Amino acid sequence: MTTFTIKEIRFWMGFQIKEGGSKVEGFGEQVPENRGVSAESLLAGVGEEWMRTCRILSWQWMMDEWDHSRLLKWSGGTRLEAFEGKNKDLKKQRQSQTHYAVALDQALGFVLCCREWAENGQLWVQQVSSNPCTRIDVVHLQEQLDLKLQQRQARETGICPVRRELYSQCFDELIRQVTINCAERGLLLLRVRDEIRMTISAYQTLYESSVAFGMRKALQAEEGKADMEKKIADLEVEKKELERQVNEQKAKCEGIEKRENERRQVDDKKHAEEIQFLKRTNQQLKVQLEGIITPKK
């Protein structure tokens, strides 16, 4: 039978197994002594209790892996029933706690709410970690941020939801770290974070409204395009009809001008002949008149 040390189990599974090897703490639940779940039976795979405990351990390991994919640190998960009982115990303990500890607990719960999920018909709850951070943790957070930006291929410029999500997680972790050291400063950073999110949400709403307005205008233009095209076609037909009428009137005008020119030429010729005739007649009459008036010698 393969055996492992308590340190190896803690390293692999992320669980706290007491040195006696008879109690396993996971999700805030402690397996009692009478269940007979020791570190050896846990790893050897014997009995139904081992299967049940392994499911709990595997789920805890999966949640730990999921937490490692996030930048915000969370404490271990707890069943909702155990969490409610734990809160009752905490209420009794808070009577002996200092004002700062109570304010810190309340501030962490106010800044970053706990999360809940269902697994195997049971509700689980997880609170944000209240462990203080060191300078090494901050450096590690920066390294994790750079690594995840590279792994998820976040864009360095422009709008990028991935980059925004990672920086939001990083900012939440910084708020958690600051809140542990100074609750008032953490609450002030919370107001800054909420103001930034509200501003981004306002810009997003404005962008969506402008896009919707543009789409409405485009649809209206598309709907009016058919009417405009029909109107243009009607005007083109009317234009061609008017051009035809203009050409007809021009031809008619040219015909009238031609006939009038011919008639004028005929009238001018006739008038000229009449004038010549009248001149000759006048000359003849003048000669006759002079012959009558002049006395004979």
C-alpha positions in Angstrom: 0.0 0.0 0.0 1.3 3.4 -1.0 1.7 5.9 1.8 2.3 9.6 1.9 3.3 12.1 4.5 1.0 14.7 6.0 3.0 17.4 4.3 2.6 15.8 0.9 -1.2 15.5 1.4 -1.3 19.2 2.4 0.8 20.2 -0.6 -1.2 18.2 -3.2 -4.7 18.6 -1.9 -4.5 22.0 -0.2 -6.2 20.5 2.9 -5.4 20.6 6.6 -4.9 17.1 8.0 -4.0 17.1 11.7 -0.9 15.4 12.8 -2.9 12.5 14.4 -4.1 11.5 10.9 -7.7 11.0 12.0 -9.4 14.3 11.2 -9.7 16.0 7.8 -10.8 19.6 7.6 -12.3 20.7 4.2 -14.8 23.3 3.4 -14.9 24.2 7.1 -16.2 20.7 7.8 -14.3 18.4 10.2 -14.6 14.6 9.8 -15.0 13.1 13.3 -12.9 10.4 14.8 -15.6 7.7 14.7 -15.7 7.8 10.9 -12.3 6.2 10.8 -11.0 8.4 8.0 -7.3 8.6 8.5 -4.6 9.8 6.2 -3.7 6.2 5.3 -7.3 5.1 4.5 -7.8 8.4 2.7 -4.9 7.7 0.3 -5.3 3.9 0.1 -8.9 4.2 -1.2 -10.7 1.9 1.2 -14.4 2.2 2.1 -17.3 4.5 1.3 -16.2 7.2 3.7 -13.0 7.4 1.6 -15.1 7.9 -1.6 -17.2 10.6 0.0 -14.1 12.3 1.5 -12.3 12.1 -1.9 -15.3 13.8 -3.6 -15.1 16.6 -1.1 -11.3 16.8 -1.5 -11.5 16.7 -5.3 -14.1 19.5 -5.3 -11.9 21.5 -2.9 -8.9 20.9 -5.2 -11.0 22.0 -8.2 -12.1 25.2 -6.4 -8.5 25.8 -5.3 -7.4 25.5 -9.0 -10.2 27.8 -10.0 -9.1 30.3 -7.3 -5.6 30.1 -8.6 -6.9 31.2 -12.0 -8.2 34.4 -10.3 -6.2 37.2 -8.7 -8.5 37.8 -5.8 -7.7 35.6 -2.8 -10.6 33.6 -1.2 -10.8 31.6 2.0 -11.8 27.9 2.0 -15.4 27.0 1.0 -17.9 26.1 3.7 -21.3 24.4 3.5 -24.1 26.9 4.0 -25.4 25.1 7.1 -21.9 25.1 8.6 -21.4 28.7 7.5 -24.6 29.8 9.4 -23.4 27.9 12.5 -20.0 29.4 12.1 -21.6 32.9 12.0 -23.4 32.2 15.2 -20.1 31.2 16.8 -18.5 34.3 15.4 -21.2 36.5 17.0 -20.3 35.0 20.4 -16.6 35.5 19.6 -17.1 39.1 18.5 -18.2 40.0 22.0 -14.6 39.5 23.1 -13.0 40.9 19.9 -11.6 44.4 19.6 -13.5 47.1 17.7 -10.9 47.0 14.9 -11.4 43.2 14.3 -15.1 43.7 14.1 -14.7 46.6 11.7 -12.3 44.6 9.6 -14.7 41.7 9.3 -17.5 44.0 8.5 -15.4 45.9 6.0 -14.3 42.8 4.1 -17.8 41.5 4.0 -19.0 44.9 2.7 -16.2 45.4 0.2 -16.3 41.9 -1.3 -19.4 39.8 -0.8 -19.2 36.1 -0.4 -20.1 33.8 -3.2 -22.4 30.8 -3.2 -22.8 27.7 -5.4 -24.5 24.3 -5.4 -22.7 20.9 -5.5 -24.2 17.5 -5.0 -27.5 19.0 -3.7 -25.6 21.1 -1.1 -25.1 24.8 -0.9 -21.6 26.1 -0.4 -20.4 29.5 0.5 -17.0 31.1 0.4 -15.8 34.4 1.9 -12.9 36.6 0.9 -9.6 35.8 2.6 -8.8 37.9 5.7 -5.1 36.9 5.7 -2.7 39.9 5.7 -0.4 40.3 2.8 3.3 41.0 2.6 5.6 42.6 0.0 6.2 39.2 -1.6 2.5 38.8 -2.1 2.3 42.1 -3.9 5.2 41.1 -6.1 3.6 37.8 -6.8 0.3 39.5 -7.6 2.1 41.6 -10.2 3.7 38.6 -11.7 0.4 36.7 -11.8 -1.3 39.7 -13.5 1.4 39.9 -16.2 1.3 36.2 -16.7 -2.5 36.0 -17.0 -2.5 39.0 -19.4 -0.1 37.1 -21.6 -1.8 33.7 -21.2 -5.3 35.1 -22.1 -3.8 37.2 -24.9 -5.2 40.5 -23.6 -4.8 43.5 -26.0 -2.5 46.1 -24.7 -4.4 49.0 -26.2 -8.1 49.7 -27.0 -11.1 48.1 -25.5 -10.4 44.6 -24.2 -12.9 42.8 -21.9 -10.2 40.3 -20.8 -7.8 43.1 -19.7 -10.5 44.9 -17.9 -11.6 41.7 -16.1 -8.0 40.9 -14.9 -7.3 44.5 -13.8 -10.7 44.5 -12.0 -9.6 41.3 -10.1 -6.2 42.8 -9.3 -7.9 46.0 -8.0 -10.2 43.9 -5.8 -7.3 42.1 -4.4 -5.5 45.4 -3.7 -8.6 46.6 -2.0 -8.7 43.4 0.1 -5.1 43.9 1.1 -5.6 47.6 1.9 -8.8 46.9 3.9 -6.9 44.4 6.1 -4.4 47.1 7.0 -6.9 50.0 7.2 -10.6 49.5 6.8 -11.3 53.1 6.2 -8.8 53.3 3.4 -10.3 50.1 1.9 -13.8 51.6 2.0 -12.5 54.7 0.3 -10.9 52.6 -2.4 -14.3 50.8 -2.7 -15.9 54.1 -3.4 -13.3 54.9 -6.1 -13.8 51.4 -7.6 -17.6 51.8 -7.7 -17.2 55.3 -9.2 -15.0 54.0 -11.9 -17.4 51.1 -12.7 -20.3 53.6 -12.7 -18.4 55.8 -15.1 -17.6 52.9 -17.4 -21.2 51.7 -17.2 -22.4 55.2 -18.2 -20.0 55.3 -21.1 -21.1 51.8 -22.1 -24.8 52.9 -21.9 -24.0 56.0 -23.9 -22.2 53.9 -26.5 -25.1 51.4 -26.7 -27.6 54.3 -27.0 -25.6 55.9 -29.8 -25.3 52.6 -31.6 -29.1 52.0 -31.2 -29.7 55.6 -32.4 -27.5 55.0 -35.4 -29.2 51.7 -36.2 -32.6 53.4 -36.0 -31.5 56.1 -38.4 -30.0 53.6 -40.7 -33.3 51.6 -40.7 -35.2 54.8 -41.3 -33.0 55.7 -44.1 -33.3 52.2 -45.5 -37.1 52.4 -45.3 -37.1 55.9 -47.0 -34.7 54.7 -49.6 -37.4 52.8 -51.5 -39.8 55.8 -51.5 -37.0 58.0 -52.6 -36.0 55.7 -55.4 -39.7 55.5 -56.6 -39.9 59.3 -56.5 -36.7 59.6 -58.5 -38.0 57.2 -61.1 -41.2 59.1 -61.4 -39.3 62.3 -61.8 -37.1 60.7 -64.4 -40.2 59.7 -66.4 -41.7 63.2 -65.9 -38.4 64.7 -67.1 -38.4 62.5 -70.2 -42.0 63.5 -71.0 -41.2 67.2 -70.6 -38.1 66.8 -72.8 -40.3 65.2 -75.4 -42.8 68.0 -75.2 -40.0 70.6 -75.5 -38.7 68.9 -78.6 -42.2 68.8 -80.1 -42.6 72.5 -79.3 -39.2 73.3 -80.8 -40.1 71.4 -84.0 -43.4 73.2 -84.1 -41.8 76.5 -83.6 -39.2 75.9 -86.3 -42.0 74.9 -88.7 -44.0 78.1 -87.9 -40.8 80.2 -88.3 -40.1 78.6 -91.7 -43.7 79.2 -92.9 -43.7 82.7 -91.7 -40.4 83.4 -93.4 -41.7 82.0 -96.7 -44.9 84.0 -96.3 -43.0 87.2 -95.5 -40.8 86.7 -98.5 -43.8 86.3 -100.7 -45.5 89.4 -99.2 -42.3 91.4 -99.5 -42.0 90.4 -103.2 -45.6 91.3 -103.8 -45.3 94.6 -102.0 -42.2 95.4 -104.0 -44.0 94.7 -107.2 -46.9 96.8 -106.2 -44.6 99.6 -105.2 -42.9 99.4 -108.6 -46.2 99.4 -110.3 -47.4 102.4 -108.4 -44.2 104.2 -109.1 -44.6 103.6 -112.8 -48.2 104.6 -112.7 -47.3 107.8 -110.8 -44.6 108.6 -113.3 -47.0 108.2 -116.2 -49.6 110.3 -114.5 -47.1 113.0 -113.8 -46.0 113.1 -117.4 -49.6 113.3 -118.5 -50.3 116.1 -116.0 -47.3 118.1 -117.1 -48.4 117.7 -120.7 -51.8 119.1 -119.9 -50.6 122.0 -117.9 -47.8 123.1 -120.2 -49.3 125.5 -122.9 -48.7 124.7 -126.6 -46.4 127.1 -128.6 
